[in-house]
Amino acid sequence: MPKKYLIKDTTKEEREALVREGLFCDANECENCSACGKYGTGDMLEIYQPYIDGKKELYEINSGFSGGVIH
């Protein structure tokens, strides 16, 4: 059975874990620091916060990306 990513099928904690896993970002050790904003600028966790909070689905957020530019 495939993993569920829809808001209705996940808890807030599961959604945050999915985003962190997708960004290779761990609370203790970050492999992609610019993604999580731990040390750099590009805070990707902030971009995905509406998904984590249950306000927008992943596909809605990802559809805003085009050629490295967020629309």
Secondary structure, DSSP 8 states (H G I E B T S, - for coil): -----SGGGS-HHHHHHHHHHHTTB-SS-BSSHHHHTSSSS--HHHHTHHHHTTSS-HHHHHTTEETTEE-
